[in-house]
Amino acid sequence: MKEKQYQLLVSQIEALIEGEKDMIAVMSNVAAAIHQTMGFWWTGFYRVVGDDCVPHSDQGRELVLGPFQGPVACMHIPYGKGVCGTAWQRAETVIVPDVEQFPGHIACSSESKSEIVVPVYGSNNAVVAVLDIDSEKLNTFDDIDRKYLEEICRMINV
């Protein structure tokens, strides 16, 4: 059932963002489509902002809250900190079955129990944003989520 939902979601997102060049507009509709279709507790993006002269470094760069669906969230996340900063630093998807067990987890809300963070890559193959999804239940995310969310993030042309 979940895989079928994702397959339909991918098609919907392709149609929604086709031809759109504005990254904020794309991220807004992608976050809304994922959130509405999958019913996650929090769905959104954090954008890499700061000094572009030092890629893959914490020097002068951070993740800043972007378009999202759900309750209020942390606005700034340092490089390598929390699940989002770790996914950015590693340049890979991070799945956390229980956020209480993740060293250095940044608790924007005590409601969040599990999390998946997927990098969004720019034209230079550097991480330019991350897609962050939280669930109010433990063990929500698996390899099906990883597969389809990574596919969706590859559709975001930055």
C-alpha positions in Angstrom: 0.0 0.0 0.0 2.8 2.5 1.0 4.7 1.8 -2.2 1.6 2.4 -4.3 1.0 5.7 -2.5 4.6 6.7 -3.3 4.3 5.8 -7.0 1.2 8.0 -7.3 2.9 10.7 -5.4 6.0 10.7 -7.7 3.7 11.1 -10.7 1.8 13.9 -9.0 5.0 15.8 -8.1 6.4 15.4 -11.6 3.3 17.1 -12.9 3.2 19.8 -10.2 6.8 20.9 -10.7 7.3 20.4 -14.4 8.9 23.5 -15.9 9.1 25.4 -12.6 12.5 27.0 -12.0 11.9 28.6 -8.6 13.3 26.3 -5.9 11.1 27.7 -3.1 8.0 27.2 -5.2 9.0 23.7 -6.0 9.9 22.9 -2.4 6.6 24.3 -1.2 4.5 22.1 -3.4 6.7 19.0 -2.9 6.4 19.4 0.9 2.6 19.9 0.7 2.1 16.9 -1.7 4.2 14.5 0.5 2.6 15.7 3.7 -1.0 15.5 2.4 -0.5 12.1 0.6 1.5 10.3 3.3 0.1 11.9 6.4 3.4 12.5 8.1 3.6 14.7 11.3 6.1 17.2 9.9 7.4 17.5 6.3 9.7 20.2 5.1 13.0 21.5 3.7 16.0 23.1 5.2 18.2 25.1 2.8 21.9 25.4 2.9 22.6 29.1 3.4 25.9 31.0 3.9 29.3 31.3 2.4 29.5 29.4 -0.9 33.2 29.6 -0.9 33.6 26.8 1.6 31.5 23.9 0.3 31.1 20.8 2.6 32.2 22.8 5.6 30.5 24.3 8.6 32.5 27.6 8.1 29.9 30.3 7.5 27.1 27.9 6.5 24.0 26.5 8.1 20.7 24.9 7.3 17.8 27.4 7.4 14.2 26.5 7.6 12.5 26.4 4.2 9.0 25.5 3.0 7.2 23.0 5.3 3.9 21.6 6.5 3.2 20.9 10.2 3.9 22.7 13.5 6.5 25.3 14.0 10.1 24.2 13.7 13.7 25.0 14.4 14.9 27.7 12.1 18.7 27.2 12.1 20.7 24.0 12.2 24.5 23.9 12.1 26.5 21.7 9.8 26.9 18.2 11.3 24.4 18.8 14.1 21.2 16.8 14.6 19.7 14.5 12.0 19.5 17.2 9.3 23.0 18.5 9.8 24.3 14.9 9.8 22.6 14.1 6.6 24.0 17.3 5.1 27.5 16.5 6.4 27.4 12.8 5.2 25.6 13.8 1.9 23.4 10.7 2.4 19.9 9.8 3.6 19.7 9.2 7.4 16.8 7.1 8.8 16.3 7.3 12.6 13.8 4.8 14.0 13.9 6.5 17.5 15.1 10.1 17.7 15.8 9.6 21.5 18.5 7.2 20.5 20.2 9.5 18.0 23.2 11.2 19.6 22.9 15.0 19.3 19.3 14.9 18.1 17.8 18.5 18.0 14.4 18.3 19.6 12.3 21.0 17.9 9.3 19.1 19.4 8.8 16.3 21.9 6.1 15.0 19.5 8.7 13.8 17.0 9.6 10.1 17.5 11.2 9.0 14.2 12.7 10.8 11.3 14.1 10.6 7.8 16.3 13.2 6.2 17.1 13.1 2.5 19.7 15.4 0.8 18.8 17.5 -2.2 21.8 18.0 -4.6 22.6 21.0 -6.7 24.1 21.1 -10.2 27.6 20.9 -8.7 26.6 17.7 -6.8 26.9 19.5 -3.4 24.0 19.3 -0.9 21.9 22.5 -1.3 19.0 21.4 1.0 17.6 18.5 2.9 14.1 17.1 3.0 13.2 16.4 6.6 10.2 14.3 7.6 9.2 13.5 11.2 6.7 11.0 12.5 4.9 11.0 15.9 5.4 7.2 15.8 8.5 5.1 16.3 10.0 3.1 13.4 8.0 4.9 10.7 10.6 5.0 7.9 12.2 2.2 5.9 13.9 1.5 2.6 10.6 2.1 0.7 10.5 5.7 2.1 14.2 6.1 1.3 13.8 4.9 -2.3 10.9 7.2 -3.2 11.9 10.2 -1.2 15.4 10.1 -2.8 13.7 9.9 -6.2 11.5 12.9 -5.4 14.6 14.9 -4.2 16.4 14.1 -7.5 13.4 15.8 -9.3 14.1 19.1 -7.6 16.3 20.9 -10.1 18.4 23.5 -8.3 
